[in-house]
């Protein structure tokens, strides 16, 4: 099992990092080290050619045997579609949050529903999210709202997680939990 993997049924790991920090690859390794069936909950939507290429690269990297659930908006509902004890990878909370903002969804209700779904899932869960608050203050209200919501979401999930891993240049740094 890769260093930093969560231990025990129902364990929750949050993998944070910047763009191209190795978050997704690391998170996939954590799940693939567990017995299948593995569930990949994808939040990205291929709304342009570049995003379609990214999605294809993620799919090609995963070994056969992954069940994919596409959940750009209803992340809590995706857990209802996954086997109760299956290890689940959610990639990623940042795109999910962006999708919700663009849809003008009720963020508090969506996040509360996600937290309830996480609490009710019997298998291990690894969530991937970007750490977006380390840069400059955005120059517009929408970007500042997104940054603030992402920070709040990361804090809420990190508070529930038994392990939090920060990816830096492809290297895992254990922020919370056993190493």
Secondary structure as UniProt FT lines:
FT   TURN            3..4
FT   TURN            9..10
FT   STRAND          12..17
FT   TURN            19..20
FT   HELIX           23..32
FT   STRAND          38..42
FT   HELIX           49..61
FT   TURN            64..65
FT   STRAND          66..70
FT   HELIX           75..81
FT   TURN            84..85
FT   STRAND          87..91
FT   HELIX           93..102
FT   TURN            103..104
FT   HELIX           107..120
FT   STRAND          125..130
FT   TURN            133..134
FT   HELIX           141..160
FT   STRAND          163..168
FT   TURN            169..170
FT   STRAND          171..176
//
